[in-house]
Amino acid sequence: MTKKIKDNESIQPLLNLLKIGETSFSIIDKIPFIYKFTPQIKSFKEQFKKIQNQSYILNLPDQFNELFSKDGWICYGSLSTKILEETVRLGHEKRFNEAHLLLIDSIDEITIDLILLRCECRKHFDLRIPLLQLLKNDYLEERYHACIPLLLALIDGLANDISAHVGFFAGKTDLELFDSITSHESGLPFLQTIMNKTRKTTTNEKITIPYRNGILHGRDLNFNNKEVASKCWWALACLLEWADEKQLNKQPKEQVSFFDTLKTSNDIHEYSKRIDKWEKRSIKTKNYWEIQALKTLDENSPEHCLLTFLENWKNKRWGLMNNMLVHTINNERATIKRLKEDYLPIQIHHFSILTSTDQTPAITDITVQLNYTKNQENFHQTYIVQMNSLDDEGNLYLRNEKDSKWYILQTSFTEVLF
């Protein structure tokens, strides 16, 4: 394993690009007529400058771990760049109390909902959704004494199921992975060591790190606080990253050329610009939706996806429904048989969209009215269905991109199904 995260193989092409680019363009600048005869070089130089101006980001994960890992916070792949930059800045200014408060408060309802959304479509994690929903409520209502021990237990069980042999707190857990931010030796393996620290003496002193042995064995009695609870959710977010990367099983690759690296970086930059330019669609009136049908809607719209799903449900096309739910992406457990068992008891008679509101570039909430029969009783109810634009790995992805597709969050129908 590498000593620094910035030494990861996936980061090396960019570092090489910066080194080669700086040298190359300094030479070209001394021969300015080249720009006249090869104008595309000027475009490459402008792209290079943009990359160079953002290159400080490559050092942030290492700096974050150096500043905060001993306190139970580690950098992980999907950590907000804004939080990463701000906490590192505060850490360098020795304003650690402010940095810690920012990290604690970052574990809010929105963050937990995103964690649960990712759990929905991942093997082993999906089994624990009902408990995690309860733990979310406990956390938000400040019942930290209730959510901390169970989060620790779930983290241990998840690692055991995913690795198929040992739990998170076992001495030889395979938490270190090749070419990873989260599972770098300074990340998740280090966090596991801290959380698994031996606690042999019973104490009533307040702790700020979720010591598994002290809490679950009744030695650390004063663990009931938001900081410890937030770090448990943080560890769960890191475990999600580890599970995804473990499945990818990254191996060393051949070196990427200067121009391939430049193209990849440029693609990411262009994607980011498309996100920045995205705007919410205007909210349509009820009268507008009353006259809409599948044939009048854009096939790439979330509304078309939802109406297709409901039409399939009404006509009992279980196989087609199975490919339209968030939790069925890359999930071997999500079978047509299981879906049929859940949806067959409900007979849909009529459905219609009342409103549709874009929440983010990848999420739209649709209010739908359902008329259905369940257990020989008729219902006429309104529900808010969350639609998610995802890539083929189940990650939120800008709508209308080539590799994006709309999926339905099944928990939107929990009241109907269960």
Contacts in CASP RR format, 6 or more apart in sequence:
PFRMAT RR
TARGET T0000
AUTHOR 0000-0000-0000
METHOD contacts of the structure
MODEL  1
MTKKIKDNESIQPLLNLLKIGETSFSIIDKIPFIYKFTPQIKSFKEQFKK
IQNQSYILNLPDQFNELFSKDGWICYGSLSTKILEETVRLGHEKRFNEAH
LLLIDSIDEITIDLILLRCECRKHFDLRIPLLQLLKNDYLEERYHACIPL
LLALIDGLANDISAHVGFFAGKTDLELFDSITSHESGLPFLQTIMNKTRK
TTTNEKITIPYRNGILHGRDLNFNNKEVASKCWWALACLLEWADEKQLNK
QPKEQVSFFDTLKTSNDIHEYSKRIDKWEKRSIKTKNYWEIQALKTLDEN
SPEHCLLTFLENWKNKRWGLMNNMLVHTINNERATIKRLKEDYLPIQIHH
FSILTSTDQTPAITDITVQLNYTKNQENFHQTYIVQMNSLDDEGNLYLRN
EKDSKWYILQTSFTEVLF
1 176 0 8 1.000
1 178 0 8 1.000
1 184 0 8 1.000
1 185 0 8 1.000
2 8 0 8 1.000
2 184 0 8 1.000
4 62 0 8 1.000
5 11 0 8 1.000
5 61 0 8 1.000
5 62 0 8 1.000
5 65 0 8 1.000
5 75 0 8 1.000
5 181 0 8 1.000
5 184 0 8 1.000
5 186 0 8 1.000
6 15 0 8 1.000
6 58 0 8 1.000
6 59 0 8 1.000
6 61 0 8 1.000
6 62 0 8 1.000
8 179 0 8 1.000
8 180 0 8 1.000
8 181 0 8 1.000
8 184 0 8 1.000
9 178 0 8 1.000
9 179 0 8 1.000
9 250 0 8 1.000
9 252 0 8 1.000
9 253 0 8 1.000
10 179 0 8 1.000
11 58 0 8 1.000
12 255 0 8 1.000
13 255 0 8 1.000
13 256 0 8 1.000
13 260 0 8 1.000
13 261 0 8 1.000
13 264 0 8 1.000
14 51 0 8 1.000
14 55 0 8 1.000
14 58 0 8 1.000
14 261 0 8 1.000
14 265 0 8 1.000
15 58 0 8 1.000
16 255 0 8 1.000
16 258 0 8 1.000
16 261 0 8 1.000
17 48 0 8 1.000
17 51 0 8 1.000
17 258 0 8 1.000
17 261 0 8 1.000
17 262 0 8 1.000
17 265 0 8 1.000
18 51 0 8 1.000
18 52 0 8 1.000
18 55 0 8 1.000
20 258 0 8 1.000
21 48 0 8 1.000
21 258 0 8 1.000
22 52 0 8 1.000
25 45 0 8 1.000
25 48 0 8 1.000
28 34 0 8 1.000
28 35 0 8 1.000
28 41 0 8 1.000
28 45 0 8 1.000
34 41 0 8 1.000
35 41 0 8 1.000
35 42 0 8 1.000
44 262 0 8 1.000
47 262 0 8 1.000
47 265 0 8 1.000
47 266 0 8 1.000
47 269 0 8 1.000
48 262 0 8 1.000
50 269 0 8 1.000
51 262 0 8 1.000
51 265 0 8 1.000
51 269 0 8 1.000
57 81 0 8 1.000
57 85 0 8 1.000
60 75 0 8 1.000
60 81 0 8 1.000
60 84 0 8 1.000
60 85 0 8 1.000
60 88 0 8 1.000
61 75 0 8 1.000
61 84 0 8 1.000
61 181 0 8 1.000
61 184 0 8 1.000
62 186 0 8 1.000
63 88 0 8 1.000
63 92 0 8 1.000
64 73 0 8 1.000
64 74 0 8 1.000
64 75 0 8 1.000
64 84 0 8 1.000
64 87 0 8 1.000
64 88 0 8 1.000
65 74 0 8 1.000
65 75 0 8 1.000
65 184 0 8 1.000
65 186 0 8 1.000
65 187 0 8 1.000
65 190 0 8 1.000
66 186 0 8 1.000
67 87 0 8 1.000
67 88 0 8 1.000
67 91 0 8 1.000
67 92 0 8 1.000
67 96 0 8 1.000
67 99 0 8 1.000
68 74 0 8 1.000
68 87 0 8 1.000
68 99 0 8 1.000
68 100 0 8 1.000
68 103 0 8 1.000
69 186 0 8 1.000
69 187 0 8 1.000
69 190 0 8 1.000
69 191 0 8 1.000
69 194 0 8 1.000
70 194 0 8 1.000
71 100 0 8 1.000
71 208 0 8 1.000
71 209 0 8 1.000
72 191 0 8 1.000
72 194 0 8 1.000
72 195 0 8 1.000
72 209 0 8 1.000
72 231 0 8 1.000
72 234 0 8 1.000
73 103 0 8 1.000
73 231 0 8 1.000
73 234 0 8 1.000
74 182 0 8 1.000
74 186 0 8 1.000
74 187 0 8 1.000
74 188 0 8 1.000
74 190 0 8 1.000
74 191 0 8 1.000
74 234 0 8 1.000
74 238 0 8 1.000
75 84 0 8 1.000
75 181 0 8 1.000
75 182 0 8 1.000
75 187 0 8 1.000
76 181 0 8 1.000
76 182 0 8 1.000
76 188 0 8 1.000
76 237 0 8 1.000
76 238 0 8 1.000
76 241 0 8 1.000
77 181 0 8 1.000
77 182 0 8 1.000
77 241 0 8 1.000
78 237 0 8 1.000
78 241 0 8 1.000
80 106 0 8 1.000
83 102 0 8 1.000
83 103 0 8 1.000
83 106 0 8 1.000
86 99 0 8 1.000
86 102 0 8 1.000
87 99 0 8 1.000
87 102 0 8 1.000
87 103 0 8 1.000
90 96 0 8 1.000
90 98 0 8 1.000
90 99 0 8 1.000
90 102 0 8 1.000
91 99 0 8 1.000
100 227 0 8 1.000
103 230 0 8 1.000
103 234 0 8 1.000
104 226 0 8 1.000
104 227 0 8 1.000
104 230 0 8 1.000
106 230 0 8 1.000
107 139 0 8 1.000
107 229 0 8 1.000
107 230 0 8 1.000
107 233 0 8 1.000
107 234 0 8 1.000
109 136 0 8 1.000
109 140 0 8 1.000
111 233 0 8 1.000
111 237 0 8 1.000
112 136 0 8 1.000
112 139 0 8 1.000
112 140 0 8 1.000
112 233 0 8 1.000
113 136 0 8 1.000
115 132 0 8 1.000
115 233 0 8 1.000
115 236 0 8 1.000
115 237 0 8 1.000
115 240 0 8 1.000
116 129 0 8 1.000
116 132 0 8 1.000
116 133 0 8 1.000
116 136 0 8 1.000
117 326 0 8 1.000
117 388 0 8 1.000
117 396 0 8 1.000
117 409 0 8 1.000
118 125 0 8 1.000
118 240 0 8 1.000
118 394 0 8 1.000
118 395 0 8 1.000
119 125 0 8 1.000
119 126 0 8 1.000
119 128 0 8 1.000
119 129 0 8 1.000
119 132 0 8 1.000
119 240 0 8 1.000
120 126 0 8 1.000
120 129 0 8 1.000
120 326 0 8 1.000
120 327 0 8 1.000
120 409 0 8 1.000
120 410 0 8 1.000
120 411 0 8 1.000
121 326 0 8 1.000
121 327 0 8 1.000
121 328 0 8 1.000
121 329 0 8 1.000
121 330 0 8 1.000
121 331 0 8 1.000
121 390 0 8 1.000
121 394 0 8 1.000
122 240 0 8 1.000
122 243 0 8 1.000
122 244 0 8 1.000
122 330 0 8 1.000
122 331 0 8 1.000
123 330 0 8 1.000
123 331 0 8 1.000
123 332 0 8 1.000
123 333 0 8 1.000
124 158 0 8 1.000
124 161 0 8 1.000
124 162 0 8 1.000
124 243 0 8 1.000
125 158 0 8 1.000
125 240 0 8 1.000
125 243 0 8 1.000
126 327 0 8 1.000
126 331 0 8 1.000
126 333 0 8 1.000
128 154 0 8 1.000
128 158 0 8 1.000
129 411 0 8 1.000
131 150 0 8 1.000
131 154 0 8 1.000
132 154 0 8 1.000
135 146 0 8 1.000
135 147 0 8 1.000
135 150 0 8 1.000
135 151 0 8 1.000
135 154 0 8 1.000
138 144 0 8 1.000
138 146 0 8 1.000
138 147 0 8 1.000
139 147 0 8 1.000
139 229 0 8 1.000
139 233 0 8 1.000
142 226 0 8 1.000
144 223 0 8 1.000
144 224 0 8 1.000
144 225 0 8 1.000
144 226 0 8 1.000
144 228 0 8 1.000
144 229 0 8 1.000
145 223 0 8 1.000
145 224 0 8 1.000
147 229 0 8 1.000
147 232 0 8 1.000
148 210 0 8 1.000
148 215 0 8 1.000
148 223 0 8 1.000
148 224 0 8 1.000
148 228 0 8 1.000
148 229 0 8 1.000
148 232 0 8 1.000
149 215 0 8 1.000
149 216 0 8 1.000
151 210 0 8 1.000
151 229 0 8 1.000
151 232 0 8 1.000
151 233 0 8 1.000
151 235 0 8 1.000
151 236 0 8 1.000
152 195 0 8 1.000
152 210 0 8 1.000
152 212 0 8 1.000
152 215 0 8 1.000
152 216 0 8 1.000
152 232 0 8 1.000
153 216 0 8 1.000
154 236 0 8 1.000
155 168 0 8 1.000
155 232 0 8 1.000
155 235 0 8 1.000
155 236 0 8 1.000
155 239 0 8 1.000
156 167 0 8 1.000
156 168 0 8 1.000
156 169 0 8 1.000
156 212 0 8 1.000
157 167 0 8 1.000
157 168 0 8 1.000
158 168 0 8 1.000
158 236 0 8 1.000
158 239 0 8 1.000
158 243 0 8 1.000
159 166 0 8 1.000
159 167 0 8 1.000
159 168 0 8 1.000
159 169 0 8 1.000
159 170 0 8 1.000
159 173 0 8 1.000
159 175 0 8 1.000
159 239 0 8 1.000
160 166 0 8 1.000
160 167 0 8 1.000
160 168 0 8 1.000
162 242 0 8 1.000
162 243 0 8 1.000
162 246 0 8 1.000
163 173 0 8 1.000
163 174 0 8 1.000
163 246 0 8 1.000
166 172 0 8 1.000
166 173 0 8 1.000
166 174 0 8 1.000
167 173 0 8 1.000
168 175 0 8 1.000
168 192 0 8 1.000
168 239 0 8 1.000
169 192 0 8 1.000
169 195 0 8 1.000
169 196 0 8 1.000
169 212 0 8 1.000
169 213 0 8 1.000
171 196 0 8 1.000
173 189 0 8 1.000
173 192 0 8 1.000
174 246 0 8 1.000
175 183 0 8 1.000
175 188 0 8 1.000
175 189 0 8 1.000
175 192 0 8 1.000
175 242 0 8 1.000
176 183 0 8 1.000
176 184 0 8 1.000
176 185 0 8 1.000
176 188 0 8 1.000
176 189 0 8 1.000
177 183 0 8 1.000
177 242 0 8 1.000
177 245 0 8 1.000
177 246 0 8 1.000
177 250 0 8 1.000
178 250 0 8 1.000
178 251 0 8 1.000
178 252 0 8 1.000
179 250 0 8 1.000
180 241 0 8 1.000
180 242 0 8 1.000
180 245 0 8 1.000
180 250 0 8 1.000
181 241 0 8 1.000
182 188 0 8 1.000
182 238 0 8 1.000
182 241 0 8 1.000
182 242 0 8 1.000
182 245 0 8 1.000
183 189 0 8 1.000
183 241 0 8 1.000
183 242 0 8 1.000
183 245 0 8 1.000
183 246 0 8 1.000
187 238 0 8 1.000
188 238 0 8 1.000
188 239 0 8 1.000
188 242 0 8 1.000
191 235 0 8 1.000
191 238 0 8 1.000
194 209 0 8 1.000
195 209 0 8 1.000
195 210 0 8 1.000
195 211 0 8 1.000
195 212 0 8 1.000
195 235 0 8 1.000
196 212 0 8 1.000
196 213 0 8 1.000
197 209 0 8 1.000
197 211 0 8 1.000
197 213 0 8 1.000
198 213 0 8 1.000
199 211 0 8 1.000
199 213 0 8 1.000
199 214 0 8 1.000
199 217 0 8 1.000
199 219 0 8 1.000
199 220 0 8 1.000
200 219 0 8 1.000
201 219 0 8 1.000
202 218 0 8 1.000
202 219 0 8 1.000
202 221 0 8 1.000
203 219 0 8 1.000
203 220 0 8 1.000
203 221 0 8 1.000
203 222 0 8 1.000
204 221 0 8 1.000
204 222 0 8 1.000
205 222 0 8 1.000
206 222 0 8 1.000
206 225 0 8 1.000
207 220 0 8 1.000
207 222 0 8 1.000
207 223 0 8 1.000
207 228 0 8 1.000
208 225 0 8 1.000
208 227 0 8 1.000
208 228 0 8 1.000
208 231 0 8 1.000
209 228 0 8 1.000
209 231 0 8 1.000
210 223 0 8 1.000
210 228 0 8 1.000
210 229 0 8 1.000
210 231 0 8 1.000
210 232 0 8 1.000
210 235 0 8 1.000
211 220 0 8 1.000
211 223 0 8 1.000
213 219 0 8 1.000
214 220 0 8 1.000
214 223 0 8 1.000
215 223 0 8 1.000
244 393 0 8 1.000
256 264 0 8 1.000
271 398 0 8 1.000
271 401 0 8 1.000
274 398 0 8 1.000
274 401 0 8 1.000
275 361 0 8 1.000
275 398 0 8 1.000
278 361 0 8 1.000
278 398 0 8 1.000
278 399 0 8 1.000
280 357 0 8 1.000
280 358 0 8 1.000
281 356 0 8 1.000
281 358 0 8 1.000
283 355 0 8 1.000
283 356 0 8 1.000
283 357 0 8 1.000
284 355 0 8 1.000
284 356 0 8 1.000
286 354 0 8 1.000
286 355 0 8 1.000
289 352 0 8 1.000
289 353 0 8 1.000
289 354 0 8 1.000
289 355 0 8 1.000
289 356 0 8 1.000
290 352 0 8 1.000
292 303 0 8 1.000
292 353 0 8 1.000
293 307 0 8 1.000
294 304 0 8 1.000
294 307 0 8 1.000
294 308 0 8 1.000
294 311 0 8 1.000
297 303 0 8 1.000
297 304 0 8 1.000
297 307 0 8 1.000
298 304 0 8 1.000
300 399 0 8 1.000
300 400 0 8 1.000
300 406 0 8 1.000
301 406 0 8 1.000
302 356 0 8 1.000
302 364 0 8 1.000
302 366 0 8 1.000
302 387 0 8 1.000
302 389 0 8 1.000
302 399 0 8 1.000
302 406 0 8 1.000
303 353 0 8 1.000
303 356 0 8 1.000
303 366 0 8 1.000
304 406 0 8 1.000
305 324 0 8 1.000
305 387 0 8 1.000
305 406 0 8 1.000
305 407 0 8 1.000
305 408 0 8 1.000
306 353 0 8 1.000
306 366 0 8 1.000
306 368 0 8 1.000
306 385 0 8 1.000
306 387 0 8 1.000
306 406 0 8 1.000
306 408 0 8 1.000
307 351 0 8 1.000
307 353 0 8 1.000
308 320 0 8 1.000
308 324 0 8 1.000
309 321 0 8 1.000
309 324 0 8 1.000
309 408 0 8 1.000
310 348 0 8 1.000
310 351 0 8 1.000
310 368 0 8 1.000
310 370 0 8 1.000
312 318 0 8 1.000
312 319 0 8 1.000
312 320 0 8 1.000
312 321 0 8 1.000
312 324 0 8 1.000
313 321 0 8 1.000
313 343 0 8 1.000
313 346 0 8 1.000
313 348 0 8 1.000
314 348 0 8 1.000
314 349 0 8 1.000
314 351 0 8 1.000
316 344 0 8 1.000
318 336 0 8 1.000
318 339 0 8 1.000
318 340 0 8 1.000
318 343 0 8 1.000
319 336 0 8 1.000
319 339 0 8 1.000
321 339 0 8 1.000
321 343 0 8 1.000
322 328 0 8 1.000
322 334 0 8 1.000
322 335 0 8 1.000
322 336 0 8 1.000
322 339 0 8 1.000
324 407 0 8 1.000
324 408 0 8 1.000
325 334 0 8 1.000
325 339 0 8 1.000
325 407 0 8 1.000
325 408 0 8 1.000
325 409 0 8 1.000
325 410 0 8 1.000
326 388 0 8 1.000
326 390 0 8 1.000
326 394 0 8 1.000
326 407 0 8 1.000
326 408 0 8 1.000
326 409 0 8 1.000
326 410 0 8 1.000
327 334 0 8 1.000
327 410 0 8 1.000
328 334 0 8 1.000
328 339 0 8 1.000
329 390 0 8 1.000
329 392 0 8 1.000
329 393 0 8 1.000
329 394 0 8 1.000
329 407 0 8 1.000
330 392 0 8 1.000
330 393 0 8 1.000
330 394 0 8 1.000
342 417 0 8 1.000
342 418 0 8 1.000
343 417 0 8 1.000
345 374 0 8 1.000
345 375 0 8 1.000
346 372 0 8 1.000
346 373 0 8 1.000
346 374 0 8 1.000
346 416 0 8 1.000
346 417 0 8 1.000
347 372 0 8 1.000
347 373 0 8 1.000
347 374 0 8 1.000
348 370 0 8 1.000
348 371 0 8 1.000
348 372 0 8 1.000
349 371 0 8 1.000
349 372 0 8 1.000
349 373 0 8 1.000
350 370 0 8 1.000
350 371 0 8 1.000
351 368 0 8 1.000
351 369 0 8 1.000
351 370 0 8 1.000
351 371 0 8 1.000
352 368 0 8 1.000
352 369 0 8 1.000
353 366 0 8 1.000
353 367 0 8 1.000
353 368 0 8 1.000
353 369 0 8 1.000
354 367 0 8 1.000
354 368 0 8 1.000
354 369 0 8 1.000
354 382 0 8 1.000
355 366 0 8 1.000
355 367 0 8 1.000
356 364 0 8 1.000
356 365 0 8 1.000
356 366 0 8 1.000
356 367 0 8 1.000
357 364 0 8 1.000
357 365 0 8 1.000
357 366 0 8 1.000
357 367 0 8 1.000
358 364 0 8 1.000
359 365 0 8 1.000
360 396 0 8 1.000
361 389 0 8 1.000
361 398 0 8 1.000
361 399 0 8 1.000
362 388 0 8 1.000
362 389 0 8 1.000
362 390 0 8 1.000
362 396 0 8 1.000
362 397 0 8 1.000
362 398 0 8 1.000
362 399 0 8 1.000
362 404 0 8 1.000
363 386 0 8 1.000
363 387 0 8 1.000
363 388 0 8 1.000
363 389 0 8 1.000
363 396 0 8 1.000
364 386 0 8 1.000
364 387 0 8 1.000
364 399 0 8 1.000
365 384 0 8 1.000
365 385 0 8 1.000
365 386 0 8 1.000
365 387 0 8 1.000
366 384 0 8 1.000
366 385 0 8 1.000
366 387 0 8 1.000
367 382 0 8 1.000
367 383 0 8 1.000
367 384 0 8 1.000
367 385 0 8 1.000
368 382 0 8 1.000
368 383 0 8 1.000
368 384 0 8 1.000
368 385 0 8 1.000
369 380 0 8 1.000
369 381 0 8 1.000
369 382 0 8 1.000
370 379 0 8 1.000
370 380 0 8 1.000
370 381 0 8 1.000
370 382 0 8 1.000
370 383 0 8 1.000
370 416 0 8 1.000
371 378 0 8 1.000
371 379 0 8 1.000
371 380 0 8 1.000
372 378 0 8 1.000
372 379 0 8 1.000
372 381 0 8 1.000
372 416 0 8 1.000
373 379 0 8 1.000
374 416 0 8 1.000
379 416 0 8 1.000
381 415 0 8 1.000
381 416 0 8 1.000
383 412 0 8 1.000
383 413 0 8 1.000
383 415 0 8 1.000
383 416 0 8 1.000
384 412 0 8 1.000
385 408 0 8 1.000
385 409 0 8 1.000
385 412 0 8 1.000
385 413 0 8 1.000
386 408 0 8 1.000
386 409 0 8 1.000
386 411 0 8 1.000
386 412 0 8 1.000
387 406 0 8 1.000
387 407 0 8 1.000
387 408 0 8 1.000
387 409 0 8 1.000
388 396 0 8 1.000
388 406 0 8 1.000
388 407 0 8 1.000
388 408 0 8 1.000
388 409 0 8 1.000
389 396 0 8 1.000
389 397 0 8 1.000
389 398 0 8 1.000
389 399 0 8 1.000
389 400 0 8 1.000
389 401 0 8 1.000
389 404 0 8 1.000
389 405 0 8 1.000
389 406 0 8 1.000
389 407 0 8 1.000
390 396 0 8 1.000
390 397 0 8 1.000
390 404 0 8 1.000
390 405 0 8 1.000
390 406 0 8 1.000
390 407 0 8 1.000
391 397 0 8 1.000
391 403 0 8 1.000
391 404 0 8 1.000
391 405 0 8 1.000
392 403 0 8 1.000
392 405 0 8 1.000
394 407 0 8 1.000
397 403 0 8 1.000
397 404 0 8 1.000
398 404 0 8 1.000
399 406 0 8 1.000
410 417 0 8 1.000
END
